[in-house]
Amino acid sequence: MGLFDKKLGVDLGTVNVLIYENEQIVLQEPTLVALTAEDERIVEIGQPAREMLGKVDDEDIQIIRPLQNGVIADYEVTEAMLRHFFTKIAGRVRFFKPTVMISVPFGVTSVEKRAVLEAALSAGAREAFLIWEPLAAAIGAGLPVGTPAGDMVVNVGGGITEAAVLTMNNIVRAESGRMGGLKLDEAIQNYVRRKYNLTIGQPTAESVKIQIGAAVPLQQELSMDVQGRDNVSGLPRTVTLTTGEVVEALSETLNQIANVVKGVLGNTPPELASDIIDRGIVLTGGGALLRGMEVYLTRETGVPVYRADNALIAVAVGAGRALNDPALLRRILT
């Protein structure tokens, strides 16, 4: 590896793409692309596309997520998006193509893995490697994954939740469910529609989740005014939502997330299970930032759950660090 080689850790998520280089996050952009409806020409990528969400006519411009549930749904758009992001980091004149480590959900098919590798290489990577998302999350969170002791990580992403038990740089047990941040937003939208007969967009629901959302009731109730379209009159209307209502709205989706965690715990070998009870479960991903998430999962599983300090960026950090760890790189290559 030469002095000018760029080594990038890439968290290729359903909701956000994060890229890590030299101990820092150098890019964090929404996984959104705006296309013209007529000829599918790319108009905007990333944050500019997000700002258009819900504000453009679908017949003129469509805003799509090229990844669904952590895997590529639209290959050509994903490739164009990655090329755009690599160019943003390296500049337009690239003498040195980057070496990248990209996270993929545990258990994806060989076809889905190959699609990610090919998209990265076509987008301008010199070499591309893949790392399982839960392993990257554990490394990024600082867990000693190379030791014989068992560690457990739960990564709640935008489109998928993964729970995994790791030991000796290896995933021993893992389960995933197609629910995450987007499903939580959807649950808030459905709740507001049912209770108030009001339609709100996904960005508004996400804002509610971030500003007043919680997994368990809070001692101090928060509230927020929410604007939407009245389903009867069709006119704009404002309602006030409270944390208690958001807890109620999210309960079913959170229960599904807890079931994924319980599924892994129920299948873990006894010796590793005792390690996990001693060491606890580490929570990563954007979903980990929901207030009281660790309290909720501790209550549901009976095992202490802790949120990683860098929960949101753990996967990208872990992917980047794995590139600089020869032992881990050998393991991934085999």
C-alpha positions in Angstrom: 0.0 0.0 0.0 1.5 3.3 -1.1 1.6 6.6 0.9 -1.3 8.0 -1.2 -3.6 5.1 -1.0 -7.0 6.0 0.3 -8.6 3.3 2.5 -12.3 3.9 3.0 -14.7 2.1 5.3 -18.2 2.3 3.8 -21.5 1.8 5.7 -23.8 1.3 2.7 -27.1 1.8 4.5 -30.8 1.9 3.4 -31.1 5.4 4.9 -27.6 6.9 5.0 -24.2 6.2 3.5 -21.3 6.9 5.9 -17.6 6.8 4.8 -14.7 6.6 7.2 -11.1 7.5 6.5 -8.1 8.1 8.9 -10.0 7.9 12.1 -12.8 10.2 11.0 -16.1 10.2 9.2 -15.5 12.1 5.9 -18.9 11.7 4.4 -22.5 11.2 5.7 -25.2 11.5 3.2 -28.8 10.2 2.8 -29.1 7.2 0.5 -31.5 9.0 -1.8 -31.4 9.8 -5.5 -33.7 12.1 -7.4 -34.5 11.0 -11.0 -36.5 12.5 -13.8 -39.7 10.3 -14.2 -39.6 10.4 -18.0 -36.0 9.2 -18.8 -34.7 8.3 -15.3 -31.9 10.8 -15.6 -30.2 11.6 -12.2 -31.0 15.1 -11.0 -29.7 15.1 -7.4 -27.9 12.7 -5.0 -27.7 12.6 -1.2 -28.7 15.6 0.9 -30.1 17.8 -2.0 -32.4 14.8 -3.0 -33.5 14.5 0.6 -34.5 18.2 0.6 -36.8 17.5 -2.3 -38.7 14.7 -0.5 -42.4 15.3 -0.5 -41.9 18.7 -2.3 -41.8 17.6 -5.9 -44.4 16.2 -8.3 -43.9 12.4 -8.7 -44.9 12.7 -12.3 -41.8 15.0 -12.9 -39.2 13.8 -10.4 -39.1 10.6 -8.4 -37.0 10.3 -5.3 -35.8 6.7 -4.7 -33.8 4.7 -2.2 -31.5 2.5 -4.4 -31.0 0.2 -1.4 -33.8 -1.7 0.3 -33.4 -3.6 3.6 -29.6 -3.1 3.3 -29.2 -4.7 -0.2 -29.1 -3.1 -3.7 -32.5 -2.7 -5.3 -31.3 -0.5 -8.2 -27.8 -1.4 -9.4 -27.2 1.4 -11.9 -28.4 4.1 -9.5 -26.3 2.7 -6.6 -23.2 2.7 -8.8 -23.8 6.3 -9.8 -24.4 7.3 -6.2 -21.2 5.6 -5.0 -19.2 7.2 -7.8 -20.6 10.6 -6.8 -19.6 10.0 -3.1 -16.1 8.7 -3.9 -15.5 11.7 -6.2 -16.7 14.0 -3.4 -14.0 12.6 -1.1 -11.1 12.1 -3.6 -11.8 15.0 -5.9 -12.5 14.7 -9.6 -8.9 14.0 -10.7 -8.1 10.7 -9.0 -4.6 9.4 -9.5 -5.1 7.0 -6.6 -8.2 4.8 -6.6 -9.5 4.0 -3.1 -9.4 0.6 -1.5 -12.8 0.2 0.2 -14.4 -2.1 2.8 -18.2 -2.1 2.5 -20.6 -3.5 5.0 -23.4 -5.9 4.0 -26.2 -7.4 6.1 -25.3 -10.9 7.5 -26.7 -13.7 5.4 -27.2 -11.9 2.1 -26.9 -14.1 -0.9 -23.8 -14.4 -3.1 -25.6 -12.6 -5.9 -26.4 -9.6 -3.6 -22.8 -9.6 -2.3 -21.4 -9.6 -5.9 -23.7 -6.7 -6.8 -22.2 -4.6 -4.0 -18.6 -5.5 -5.0 -19.2 -4.8 -8.7 -21.0 -1.5 -7.9 -18.0 -0.4 -5.8 -15.4 -1.3 -8.5 -17.5 0.3 -11.3 -17.8 3.4 -9.1 -14.0 3.8 -9.0 -12.6 1.6 -6.2 -9.2 0.0 -6.9 -10.1 -3.0 -4.6 -13.3 -3.7 -2.7 -13.9 -6.1 0.2 -17.0 -6.9 2.1 -17.6 -7.2 5.8 -20.6 -8.4 7.7 -22.5 -5.5 9.2 -22.7 -6.9 12.8 -18.9 -7.6 12.7 -18.2 -4.1 11.5 -20.5 -2.6 14.2 -18.8 -4.6 16.9 -15.3 -3.5 15.8 -16.4 0.1 15.5 -18.0 0.0 19.0 -14.6 -1.2 20.4 -15.6 -4.8 21.3 -12.7 -7.3 21.6 -14.1 -9.4 18.8 -10.7 -11.3 18.3 -10.9 -12.9 21.8 -12.5 -16.3 22.6 -15.1 -14.6 24.9 -18.6 -14.0 23.5 -19.9 -10.5 22.6 -23.3 -9.6 21.3 -24.2 -6.6 19.2 -27.6 -5.4 18.0 -27.4 -3.0 15.0 -30.7 -1.1 14.4 -30.3 0.4 11.0 -32.7 2.3 8.7 -34.0 -0.7 6.9 -32.9 -3.7 8.9 -32.1 -4.8 12.4 -29.4 -7.4 13.0 -28.5 -9.1 16.2 -25.3 -11.2 16.4 -23.1 -13.1 18.8 -19.4 -12.9 17.9 -16.2 -14.6 19.1 -12.7 -14.9 17.5 -13.6 -12.5 14.6 -16.5 -14.8 13.7 -20.2 -14.5 13.8 -21.5 -17.6 15.7 -25.3 -16.8 15.7 -27.2 -14.1 14.0 -30.7 -13.1 13.0 -32.1 -10.1 11.1 -35.5 -8.5 10.6 -36.7 -6.1 8.0 -37.5 -3.4 10.4 -35.6 -0.3 11.5 -35.7 3.4 11.4 -38.0 3.6 8.4 -40.5 1.2 9.9 -40.5 3.4 13.1 -41.2 6.5 10.9 -44.0 4.5 9.1 -45.5 3.5 12.5 -45.7 7.2 13.5 -47.3 8.1 10.2 -49.9 5.4 10.6 -50.7 6.4 14.2 -51.2 10.0 13.3 -53.4 9.0 10.4 -55.6 6.7 12.6 -55.9 9.0 15.6 -56.0 12.4 14.0 -57.1 11.7 10.4 -54.0 13.6 9.4 -51.4 12.7 6.7 -47.8 13.5 7.4 -44.7 12.8 5.4 -41.8 10.6 6.3 -39.4 13.5 7.0 -42.0 14.9 9.5 -42.4 11.5 11.1 -38.6 11.2 11.4 -38.5 14.6 13.0 -41.1 13.5 15.6 -39.1 10.4 16.3 -35.9 12.4 16.9 -37.3 15.3 18.8 -39.9 13.6 21.1 -39.7 9.9 20.4 -38.9 7.2 23.0 -39.1 3.5 23.4 -40.4 3.7 27.0 -42.4 6.4 28.8 -40.2 9.3 30.0 -40.3 11.0 33.4 -40.6 14.3 31.6 -43.2 14.2 28.8 -42.1 16.1 25.6 -44.5 17.5 23.0 -44.3 18.8 19.5 -46.6 20.6 17.0 -47.0 18.6 13.8 -48.3 19.9 10.5 -50.0 17.7 8.0 -52.9 17.5 5.6 -56.4 16.8 7.0 -57.8 13.7 5.3 -61.4 15.0 5.4 -61.1 18.6 4.3 -57.8 18.3 2.4 -56.6 21.5 4.2 -53.4 21.9 6.3 -53.9 21.3 10.0 -51.7 21.2 13.1 -51.9 18.8 16.0 -49.7 18.4 19.1 -48.1 15.0 19.7 -46.6 13.9 23.0 -43.9 11.3 23.9 -46.5 9.0 25.4 -48.3 8.9 22.0 -45.1 8.1 20.1 -44.3 5.3 22.6 -47.7 3.9 21.8 -47.2 4.3 18.1 -43.8 2.5 18.1 -44.7 -0.4 20.4 -45.4 -3.0 17.8 -42.3 -2.3 15.7 -40.1 -2.2 18.8 -41.6 -5.6 19.8 -40.5 -7.0 16.5 -36.9 -5.7 17.1 -36.9 -7.3 20.6 -38.0 -10.6 19.0 -35.0 -10.6 16.7 -32.7 -10.1 19.8 -34.5 -12.8 21.7 -34.2 -15.2 18.7 -30.4 -14.9 18.8 -30.2 -15.3 22.6 -32.4 -18.4 22.5 -29.9 -20.1 20.0 -26.6 -19.0 21.6 -24.4 -21.8 23.0 -24.5 -21.8 26.9 -20.9 -20.8 27.4 -21.2 -17.8 25.1 -24.6 -17.0 26.7 -23.0 -16.7 30.1 -20.3 -14.3 28.6 -23.1 -12.1 27.2 -25.0 -12.0 30.5 -21.7 -10.8 32.2 -20.7 -8.4 29.4 -24.1 -7.2 28.2 -25.4 -6.4 24.7 -24.0 -3.4 22.8 -26.5 -1.4 20.7 -25.4 0.4 17.5 -27.0 2.0 14.5 -29.3 5.0 14.2 -32.1 3.2 15.9 -29.9 3.0 19.0 -30.3 6.8 19.5 -34.1 6.5 20.2 -34.6 7.5 23.9 -34.8 4.6 26.2 -34.0 2.0 23.6 -31.4 0.3 25.8 -33.9 0.4 28.7 -36.6 -1.2 26.6 -34.3 -4.1 25.3 -32.9 -4.7 28.8 -36.5 -5.1 30.1 -37.5 -7.4 27.2 -34.5 -9.7 27.2 -33.4 -9.6 30.9 -29.8 -9.0 29.7 -28.1 -5.6 30.3 -28.1 -3.5 27.1 -25.7 -0.6 26.5 -25.6 2.0 23.7 -22.2 2.3 22.0 -20.7 5.8 22.4 -20.5 6.1 18.6 -23.6 4.1 17.8 -24.5 6.0 14.6 -21.1 5.7 13.0 -19.9 2.3 14.4 -20.4 0.3 11.2 -18.4 2.7 9.0 -15.7 3.0 11.7 -15.5 -0.8 12.0 -15.3 -1.3 8.2 -12.4 1.2 8.0 -10.5 -0.3 10.9 -10.9 -3.8 9.5 -9.0 -2.6 6.4 -6.0 -1.8 8.6 -6.0 -5.1 10.6 -4.1 -7.7 8.6 -5.4 -10.6 10.7 -9.0 -9.5 10.2 -8.4 -8.9 6.5 -7.1 -12.4 6.1 -10.1 -13.8 7.9 -12.5 -11.8 5.7 -10.7 -12.9 2.5 -11.0 -16.6 3.5 
